[in-house]
Amino acid sequence: MATIYDRVAALGRPPGRIAAISIPAWSYVPAANEYGGSDRVHALTDMFNDAAEREARARGLSWVDITDASTSGLGSRGWIAADDLHPGDAQYGAWADAIWEAVKASWLAAAGMGA
């Protein structure tokens, strides 16, 4: 991850124009049991996201946490894919909305479009 973030940061984009995105919460999906159970998946996801955020911010990258977006539609149709592991289309849409809201102001400003 550090190598990837170093290379991305070296691209020299204006501040706020590169965003690193968290891993979504997925400890609630039925398939989490196959990966050590809900508590283990939750703990490991949090540990990874904490490290990823720290590394991203150390390089001046924006950080977008999609944890809340990834749980905002729990129980709704299309939230989890038929494989009981991956996000469904509705969840991907929630992520996209959350990411855009987080980066919109800085990206529009950098493009000279205002927020």
C-alpha positions as CSV (number, residue, x, y, z in Angstrom):
1,M,0.0,0.0,0.0
2,A,2.8,2.4,0.9
3,T,4.4,1.8,-2.5
4,I,1.1,2.4,-4.3
5,Y,0.4,5.6,-2.4
6,D,4.0,6.8,-3.0
7,R,3.6,6.4,-6.7
8,V,0.2,8.0,-6.8
9,A,1.4,10.9,-4.7
10,A,4.4,11.4,-7.0
11,L,2.0,12.1,-9.9
12,G,2.0,15.7,-8.7
13,R,-1.7,16.4,-8.9
14,P,-3.1,19.4,-7.1
15,P,-4.0,19.0,-3.4
16,G,-7.3,17.4,-3.0
17,R,-7.4,15.8,-6.4
18,I,-6.4,12.3,-5.4
19,A,-8.6,10.3,-3.0
20,A,-7.9,7.0,-1.3
21,I,-11.0,5.1,-0.5
22,S,-11.6,2.8,2.5
23,I,-12.6,-0.8,2.3
24,P,-16.3,-0.9,2.9
25,A,-17.8,-2.6,5.9
26,W,-18.6,-6.2,5.0
27,S,-18.6,-8.1,8.3
28,Y,-22.4,-8.3,8.0
29,V,-22.6,-10.3,4.8
30,P,-23.5,-14.0,5.1
31,A,-20.1,-15.0,3.5
32,A,-18.2,-13.3,6.3
33,N,-18.4,-16.6,8.2
34,E,-16.1,-18.1,5.6
35,Y,-13.5,-15.5,6.5
36,G,-13.4,-16.0,10.2
37,G,-16.7,-14.5,11.2
38,S,-18.3,-11.1,11.6
39,D,-16.1,-10.0,14.6
40,R,-12.9,-11.0,12.9
41,V,-13.8,-9.4,9.6
42,H,-14.8,-6.2,11.3
43,A,-11.6,-6.0,13.3
44,L,-9.4,-6.7,10.3
45,T,-11.2,-4.2,8.1
46,D,-10.9,-1.5,10.7
47,M,-7.2,-2.2,11.2
48,F,-6.6,-2.0,7.4
49,N,-8.6,1.2,7.0
50,D,-6.8,2.8,9.9
51,A,-3.4,2.0,8.3
52,A,-4.6,3.0,4.9
53,E,-5.9,6.4,6.1
54,R,-2.7,7.1,8.0
55,E,-0.6,6.3,4.9
56,A,-2.8,8.3,2.6
57,R,-2.9,11.4,4.8
58,A,0.9,11.2,5.3
59,R,1.3,11.7,1.5
60,G,-1.3,14.5,1.3
61,L,-4.0,12.3,-0.3
62,S,-7.6,12.8,0.6
63,W,-9.3,10.0,2.5
64,V,-12.9,8.9,1.9
65,D,-14.4,6.5,4.4
66,I,-17.3,4.6,2.8
67,T,-18.1,2.6,5.9
68,D,-21.4,4.4,6.6
69,A,-22.4,4.3,3.0
70,S,-21.7,0.6,2.8
71,T,-24.1,-0.1,5.6
72,S,-26.8,2.6,4.9
73,G,-29.0,0.2,2.9
74,L,-28.7,-3.0,4.9
75,G,-31.7,-5.2,4.3
76,S,-32.8,-3.4,1.1
77,R,-33.1,-5.2,-2.2
78,G,-29.9,-5.3,-4.3
79,W,-27.6,-4.3,-1.4
80,I,-25.7,-7.6,-1.4
81,A,-24.9,-9.5,-4.6
82,A,-26.3,-13.0,-5.1
83,D,-23.0,-14.6,-4.0
84,D,-23.6,-13.3,-0.4
85,L,-20.2,-11.6,-0.4
86,H,-19.9,-8.8,-2.8
87,P,-21.9,-5.5,-2.9
88,G,-24.9,-5.2,-5.1
89,D,-25.6,-2.4,-7.5
90,A,-27.5,-0.4,-4.9
91,Q,-24.5,-0.4,-2.6
92,Y,-22.1,0.6,-5.4
93,G,-24.4,3.5,-6.0
94,A,-24.3,4.5,-2.4
95,W,-20.5,4.4,-2.4
96,A,-20.3,6.5,-5.6
97,D,-22.6,9.1,-3.9
98,A,-20.5,9.2,-0.8
99,I,-17.2,9.5,-2.7
100,W,-18.6,12.3,-4.9
101,E,-19.8,14.2,-1.9
102,A,-16.4,13.9,-0.2
103,V,-14.4,15.1,-3.2
104,K,-16.8,17.3,-5.1
105,A,-15.7,20.7,-3.6
106,S,-12.0,20.1,-4.1
107,W,-12.3,18.6,-7.5
108,L,-14.6,21.3,-8.8
109,A,-12.4,24.0,-7.3
110,A,-9.3,22.5,-8.9
111,A,-11.1,22.4,-12.2
112,G,-12.0,26.1,-11.8
113,M,-15.7,25.4,-11.5
114,G,-16.3,26.3,-7.9
115,A,-18.3,24.1,-5.6
